[in-house]
Amino acid sequence: MGRYVNAGELEIWTEQVGEGPDVLLIGGLGDTVESWQFQLDGLADRYRMTAFDNRGAGRTAMPAGQPTVEAMADDAAAVLQGLNISSAHVAGFSGGSIIAQELTLRHPKLVRSLVLQSTWPGMDQYMKTLARSIHWQAKLAPDARAFLEFFFLLVYTPRAHNSGMVGQIIEDALAFPHQQSTEDFLKFLDAFVVHETGSRLGQINAPTLVLAGGVDPMTRPELGEAVARRIPGAHFEVLPLESHQPFQEIPDDWNARVDEFWQETARLSTQRPGHRAT
């Protein structure tokens, strides 16, 4: 069951399942709690999983004005604090990975470890041009279905399109009762175009796993590698046959890899000098 968590003037829709060490999942452009269903279902036997709708997505309203990544990172912090979670393993995808970076920089004590899927240190010219093309496609597409058919070419592999998986995702999105407006979608996108964390990533001390899809046309592997190079001790991996959203396309493999990382993080933390068992 979901509920709202208060974040100042904003009420953020959250869902929490499972028992065990805390995990916070942060979605990307337009994604809601439902985008993480394979993780909520597949990892709840080992972790207490929390997901939420970002401002302007799903059941969380978009406040007036242009959103910023800093504000969205503070939203994520408010979710943890509102649920009385002192620290969590944080996993962010695409725009959610940028929120996760900023959350870790602004609220380091809340982040036990960091998984960054399909991430970047700051948009290069290629990404900014792609973002502009998404912008005008969203405005000019004849209807929501046409836009999703275009946009998902950038998100899922040909395998997912040809198997019918993407077609079903589109049907589910069109039937979703809390659809994001085009205006809020573009506000969310614009926030990431101007945001940059690359010069500050060296300040992150949390154990970090960076994952990239080998055939991702948006967040190419070299961008994820650039993030991993800047974070001390970060581990970088390429999923060679995957695109932008592998946690949905190959959820069992993805879940197993992040579970392994979280378990290793917990094991290493118990070996640190001064560690106290809780």
N, C-alpha and C positions, 0 to 999 in steps of 0.2 A: 504494500500500500504506500502511496506517495503522500507527501504533505508539503506545505509551504514553510520555508525558513525565512525569518526576517533578516534583511540586510539593509538597515537604515530605512529609507523610504521605499525600498524594493522588496517584494515578496518573491522568493525564488522557489520554484517547484523542484522538489527532490524526491528520489526514491532510494530506499535502502533495503538490502536483503542480505541474509547470511550471517555467519558468526565467525569470529577470528580477527586477525590483524586488519586494521582499517585500510581500505583502498578508496581513493577518490578518482573518478573518471570524468574527464573534461572533453566535451565534444567540440567539433569544428563548425564550419560555416552552415548555419541553419539546423545543425543536428540537435536532437532532443534525447531524453533518457532512452527512448526506444532504439536509438542507433547502437546502444551498448547491450542489447538484449542477450546476445551470445555470451557476453562476459558476465552479466548478471545471473544468467542461468548456469554457466559453466564453471564459475569460480566461487559461488556462494557456499559451497561445502567446505571451503578452506579459509575464506576471508569474509569480512563484513564489507560489502560492496555498496558504495554510494555514487549515484549519478544525479545530474541536475540539468535543467534547461537553462542555457545561458540567457542573459537579458535579450529580449527581442525574439526569442525562439520558443516555440511550444506554448507552455502555460505561464511563462515568465514574461512580464510586460517589458517593453522598451521605453525607458524614461525619455523625456524630452531632450533634444539636442543630440550631438554626435557622440556615440560611445567611444571609449578609449580602452585599450588593452589593460591599462593600469586599473581602471574601474572594474573590468571583468575579472582581473586577478583578485581584487579586493572582494568581489562577489564570491569567488571560490573560497577565499579565506573565511568569509562570513558563513558559508555553508558548513565548513568544518567547525567553526566556533559555535554556531547555532545548534549543532548536533553533539556538542561537548566532546569533540574529537581533538585530542591534543596534538597528534601528528598522524600522517597517513602516507602510504605509498601512493604517489600521484602518477596517473597515466593520462597524457593528453594527445589528441590526434589533430593534425593539421593546425587550423587556427587555435584549437584547444591546446596544442603543444606550445604555442606561443604564450597563451594564457598561463600554462603550467610553468614555463620559463620565468615569466614575470611574477607569478605567485612565489616561486622559490627565491627570487631576488628580493621581493618585498616582505615575505613572511617565512624566512628560512626555517624557523623552528617548527612550522606546521608540516614540513615536507620531509618524510623519512627516506624516500628514494624517489627517483624520477624516471619514467618511461616516456620517451618522446617519439611518437610515430609520425612520419611524413612531416618533418620539421625544417626550419631554416633559421639563419641568424639575422636576416633582414632581406627583404625582397631585392633580388637583382633586377636588371632591366628586363630580362626575359619574363620573370614572374610578374612584374608590374604591367608589361604589355598584355600578358595573358589575363591579368585581373581586369584591365580595361575592356578586353574582348568579352569577358563574362558580364561586365557591367552593361554593355550595350545589348548583349544577347538577352539579358534579363528584361530589359526595357522593351525590346523590339519583337521578342518571341510572340507568336500569335496566341498562345495560351500556355498554361502551366505545364501541360504534358510536353509540348514542344521544347520548352526550356529544359526540363529535366532530361529529355532524350539527348539534347546537346551536352548539358553539363555532366551527365554521367559517363559520357565518352572520356572525360578527363579523370574520372574517379575509379572506374571498375575496368577489369581486364576484358579483352574480347571473349575470353572463356565465360565470364559471368554474363555478358550480353547474350552470347549464343546459347547458353544453357537455359535461358528464361529467367534467371535470377534477377537481372536488372528490371525486366518487365514487371515482375512481381513487386519489386521495391517501388517502382513508379506507381503501380496501382495502390499500394499501401499508402504512399505519400499523398496521393490525390484524395484518398478516403479519410485521411487523418483529420480529426475535427479541430485541431489547433494549428492550422497552417500558418507559416511565417509570411508576412506581407513582403512584396518586392522591395518596398522602401526600407524595411528593417533588414532584409537580406543584404541590400547594398550598403547600408550604414555599417553593418558588421564587417563586410568585405573591406570597406574604406579604412576602417580602424587598423587593419593589418598591413595595408599598403604602406602606411607612413610609419609603422612601428619598427623599432630596431633594438635588438638585444645583444648583437654580436660583440660590441665593445665591453659588455658587462658580464658575459658568460663565465669569465674566469673567476668571478666571485661565488659561483655555485659550488658548494661543498657536498651536496647530497650525492650518493651513488647514482649513476645515471646510465641508462641503456638507451641508445638511439637506434631506431629501426627505420629503414628506407625500403620502398618498393623499387625493384630493379628496372621496372618499365613504367614508373610513375612519371607522367608528362608534366605535372605541376611542380611537385617538390622532388626534384631530381636527386639521385643519391649523393651527388657531390655537395648539395646543400646540407643534407643531414651530416655528412662527414665533416663539413666545416663547423657545424655546431659541436660535434663530438671533440674535435681538435681543441676547441676553446674551453671546454669544461674539464677541469682536472680529473684524470682517471676515468673519464667516460668511455664506455664500450660501444663501438659502432658495428652494426650488422646490416647487410643487404639481403633482402628476400628476393632472389633473382627473378622469379617468375611473376611477382606481384606488382600491383599498381598502387593507387593512393590509399585504399581502404582495406588492407588485408585482414584486419580484425573481424570483418564481416565475411570476406571470401574464404578464408582458411581459419576459422575461429579456433578449432581444436589445436592447430599448430601454434597459433599466436598465443592462446591462453597458456599452453605448456611452456612456451619460451619466457613469458613474463612471470609466470609462477616460479620457474627455475631461478630467475633473476631475483625475485622477492625473497625466496628461500635462502639464496646465497647472501643477500644483503643482511637478512636476519642472523645468519650463522656468523658472518664476519663481525656484526655489531656486538655479539656476545664475547668476542675475543679481544675487544678493545680494552685497554687499561682503564680501570675505574668503572667498568660496566657493572650495573646492578641488575640482577634478575628481577622481573616484575610479574 
